[in-house]
């Protein structure tokens, strides 16, 4: 009797401002996954937090049909535990692939739930997910680990005086600066501020999404990204460079106009390529990442060299996304990448559940 297919539950959608990006990501991951290896179970989470098993998408997958480019949350409402574990009749191993960008998905909340359910899942654990999602905390950890980064200031709503912060930004960072919510991605809520008045207004924009705001110096540098894959011995991809189509690499540039150019591999000196691949793995380890992450850098060729921008523990998998493109250029195809991520999830789960609980 043949062994049952591994049950791969793909979580997508979510309650964050990155809901739509997640829906596109899920469609392309499901299309790329090897249907001869996995029983694919897409589960969408609406913007109001309702979990829906997408029965129509499941039927399309079983019939060998093509999925749409964007998979909306739809189908049968299910409780999270039922959605994750199934109806109990299957003996198949379940692995969860969370594709929930932003808060309540990439910040350790879903990861904590999956730990309680004792289910293997792809990607970083609770601590790493939470720290990497909060850009302020990630910068503090990176600084303690000696990883170079651009100058920055944080604003905490209800704690810091906005007038003092604006004055400090002008004095310490100079102008222009970038202002962004600490706990969000996909360039949502980011503003480039050119004077003190714009800094103040930009903080208000960022506060729509989070109560912690990051203000960073605007560096004149190349934007380079590296994909990392692994658990205890992470590997780094070739670097890729982003050439923005607008003033900076914003949401429209990433997901709407597609004006940005992705140069893979980046045209860099051999030593610079080696250094950034090593630094990406070092940052991945310092922030206790696992499975996958995309590590973003600024490169000041005639200045400070490599500066860490941020780490994304659930990078996008859309056709415009760097992560799968970088691994393809490094020699790992999209389907093989999914296979490796599933294997890493099972390996990480075995290690975490192997510790003694006896006193």
LOBAKOL-136016 format. One record per residue (C-alpha): residue number from 1; y, x, z. Coordinates in steps of 0.5 Angstrom, whole numbers, plus 2048, in hexadecimal, padded with zeros to 3 digits. Example, Ala and Ser with C-alpha at 12.3 -4.5 7.8 and 13.67 -1.06 7.14 Angstrom:
<recs>
1	7F7	819	810;
2	7FE	81B	80E;
</recs>
This chain:
<recs>
1	800	800	800;
2	807	803	7FE;
3	80C	805	803;
4	812	800	803;
5	818	802	801;
6	81D	805	805;
7	822	800	807;
8	829	802	806;
9	82E	7FD	809;
10	835	7FE	805;
11	83B	7FC	80A;
12	842	7FB	806;
13	848	7F7	806;
14	84B	7F7	80D;
15	851	7F5	811;
16	855	7FB	810;
17	85B	7FB	80A;
18	856	7FF	806;
19	851	7F9	805;
20	852	7F9	7FE;
21	850	801	7FD;
22	84A	800	801;
23	848	7FA	7FC;
24	849	7FE	7F6;
25	845	804	7F9;
26	83F	800	7FB;
27	83E	7FD	7F4;
28	83E	804	7F1;
29	839	807	7F7;
30	834	801	7F6;
31	834	802	7EE;
32	833	809	7EF;
33	82D	809	7F5;
34	826	80A	7F2;
35	823	803	7F2;
36	81C	806	7F2;
37	81D	809	7F9;
38	822	804	7FD;
39	822	7FC	7FE;
40	829	7FC	7FE;
41	82C	7F7	802;
42	834	7F6	801;
43	837	7F3	807;
44	83F	7F1	807;
45	844	7F0	80D;
46	84A	7EC	80B;
47	851	7ED	80D;
48	850	7E9	813;
49	849	7EC	815;
50	844	7E8	813;
51	83D	7EB	811;
52	83A	7E8	80A;
53	834	7EB	807;
54	835	7EB	7FF;
55	82F	7E7	7FD;
56	832	7E7	7F6;
57	833	7EE	7F5;
58	82C	7EF	7F8;
59	829	7EA	7F3;
60	82D	7EE	7ED;
61	82A	7F5	7F0;
62	823	7F2	7F0;
63	823	7EF	7E9;
64	826	7F6	7E7;
65	82D	7F3	7E5;
66	834	7F6	7E5;
67	838	7F6	7EB;
68	840	7F4	7EA;
69	845	7FA	7EB;
70	847	7F7	7F2;
71	842	7F4	7F7;
72	846	7EE	7FB;
73	843	7EC	802;
74	83F	7E6	800;
75	838	7E2	802;
76	835	7E0	808;
77	838	7E1	80F;
78	834	7E6	813;
79	834	7E9	81A;
80	835	7F0	81A;
81	82F	7F2	81D;
82	82B	7ED	818;
83	82F	7F0	812;
84	82D	7F7	815;
85	826	7F6	817;
86	824	7F1	812;
87	81F	7EB	814;
88	81A	7EF	817;
89	814	7EE	812;
90	815	7F5	80F;
91	812	7FB	811;
92	817	7FF	80D;
93	81C	804	810;
94	823	802	810;
95	829	807	80F;
96	830	804	80F;
97	835	807	80A;
98	83C	805	80D;
99	841	805	807;
100	847	802	80C;
101	84D	806	80B;
102	852	806	810;
103	852	803	817;
104	84C	7FF	819;
105	848	803	815;
106	84A	80A	814;
107	84C	80B	81B;
108	846	80B	81F;
109	845	803	821;
110	840	802	81C;
111	83D	808	81D;
112	83C	806	825;
113	839	800	823;
114	834	803	81F;
115	832	808	824;
116	831	802	829;
117	82D	7FF	824;
118	829	805	823;
119	829	805	81C;
120	82A	80C	817;
121	831	80C	814;
122	835	810	80F;
123	83A	814	811;
124	83E	817	817;
125	83C	814	81E;
126	841	811	823;
127	845	816	825;
128	846	81A	81F;
129	848	813	81B;
130	84D	811	820;
131	850	818	821;
132	851	819	819;
133	853	812	818;
134	859	813	81D;
135	85D	819	819;
136	861	81B	820;
137	85A	81C	824;
138	857	820	81E;
139	85D	824	81D;
140	85D	826	824;
141	855	828	824;
142	857	82C	81D;
143	85C	830	821;
144	858	831	827;
145	853	834	822;
146	858	838	81E;
147	858	835	818;
148	85E	835	814;
149	862	82F	813;
150	869	82D	811;
151	86E	82B	816;
152	86E	824	819;
153	871	820	81F;
154	86E	819	821;
155	872	813	823;
156	86E	80E	828;
157	871	807	828;
158	873	805	82F;
159	873	80C	832;
160	877	811	82E;
161	87F	80F	82C;
162	880	80E	825;
163	887	811	825;
164	884	818	828;
165	87E	818	824;
166	883	818	81D;
167	887	81D	820;
168	881	821	822;
169	87E	820	81B;
170	885	822	817;
171	886	829	81C;
172	87E	82B	81C;
173	87C	829	815;
174	882	828	811;
175	882	823	80B;
176	87F	820	807;
177	879	81E	80B;
178	873	819	80B;
179	872	814	810;
180	86B	810	810;
181	867	80C	815;
182	862	810	819;
183	85C	80C	818;
184	85C	80A	811;
185	85A	80D	80A;
186	85B	80C	803;
187	862	80E	803;
188	863	807	806;
189	86A	807	80A;
190	86C	80D	808;
191	874	80F	807;
192	877	815	804;
193	87E	815	808;
194	884	819	806;
195	889	818	80C;
196	889	816	813;
197	88A	80F	811;
198	884	80F	80C;
199	880	812	812;
200	882	80C	817;
201	880	807	811;
202	87A	80A	80F;
203	877	80A	817;
204	878	803	817;
205	874	802	810;
206	86E	806	813;
207	86F	802	81A;
208	86C	7FC	816;
209	866	800	816;
210	865	804	81C;
211	869	805	823;
212	868	80D	821;
213	86C	810	81C;
214	86B	817	819;
215	872	81A	816;
216	870	821	812;
217	874	826	80E;
218	874	825	807;
219	871	82B	804;
220	872	82E	7FD;
221	86B	82F	7FC;
222	865	82D	7F7;
223	860	828	7FA;
224	859	82A	7FA;
225	853	826	7FD;
226	84C	829	7FF;
227	846	824	800;
228	841	826	805;
229	83A	824	806;
230	835	825	80C;
231	834	825	813;
232	833	82B	817;
233	833	830	811;
234	839	82D	80D;
235	83A	82F	805;
236	840	82E	802;
237	841	82C	7FA;
238	846	830	7F5;
239	84D	82E	7F7;
240	851	829	7F3;
241	858	828	7F2;
242	85D	822	7F1;
243	862	822	7ED;
244	866	81B	7EF;
245	869	817	7EA;
246	86F	815	7EE;
247	873	818	7F4;
248	86D	819	7F8;
249	866	817	7F8;
250	867	80F	7FA;
251	862	809	7FA;
252	865	807	7F3;
253	863	80E	7F0;
254	85C	80E	7F3;
255	85A	807	7F2;
256	85F	803	7ED;
257	862	807	7E8;
258	85D	80D	7E8;
259	863	811	7E6;
260	860	817	7EA;
261	85C	81D	7E7;
262	856	81F	7EA;
263	855	827	7E8;
264	84E	829	7EA;
265	84C	82E	7EB;
266	853	830	7EE;
267	856	836	7EA;
268	857	83B	7F0;
269	855	842	7F1;
270	84E	844	7F3;
271	850	846	7FA;
272	854	840	7FB;
273	84F	83B	7F9;
274	84A	83F	7FE;
275	84F	83E	803;
276	850	837	803;
277	849	835	802;
278	847	839	809;
279	84D	836	80C;
280	84B	82F	80A;
281	844	830	80D;
282	848	833	813;
283	84C	82D	814;
284	846	829	813;
285	842	82C	819;
286	848	82D	81D;
287	84A	825	81D;
288	842	824	81E;
289	841	820	817;
290	83A	81F	814;
291	837	81C	80E;
292	83E	81C	80A;
293	845	81D	80A;
294	84B	81F	805;
295	84F	824	807;
296	856	824	805;
297	85B	82A	804;
298	862	82D	802;
299	862	834	7FF;
300	868	838	7FF;
301	866	83E	7FB;
302	86C	842	7FC;
303	86D	83F	804;
304	868	83D	809;
305	862	83D	805;
306	85D	837	806;
307	860	831	80B;
308	85B	82C	80D;
309	85E	825	80C;
310	859	820	80E;
311	851	81F	80E;
312	84E	818	80C;
313	848	817	80F;
314	846	811	80A;
315	849	813	803;
316	84A	80E	7FD;
317	844	80E	7F8;
318	848	80A	7F3;
319	849	80D	7EC;
320	84F	810	7EE;
321	84D	813	7F4;
322	84C	81B	7F5;
323	846	81B	7FA;
324	841	819	7F5;
325	844	81D	7EF;
326	845	823	7F3;
327	83D	823	7F4;
328	83C	822	7ED;
329	840	828	7EB;
330	83C	82C	7F1;
331	835	829	7EE;
332	833	823	7F2;
333	833	81D	7EE;
334	835	816	7F1;
335	82E	813	7F2;
336	82C	81A	7F5;
337	832	81A	7F9;
338	830	813	7FC;
339	829	816	7FD;
340	82C	81C	801;
341	830	817	805;
342	82B	813	807;
343	826	819	809;
344	82C	81C	80D;
345	82D	815	811;
346	825	815	813;
347	825	81C	815;
348	82C	81B	819;
349	828	815	81C;
350	822	818	81E;
351	826	81E	822;
352	82A	819	826;
353	825	814	828;
354	820	81A	82A;
355	824	81C	830;
356	821	81B	837;
357	823	814	83B;
358	81F	816	841;
359	823	819	847;
</recs>
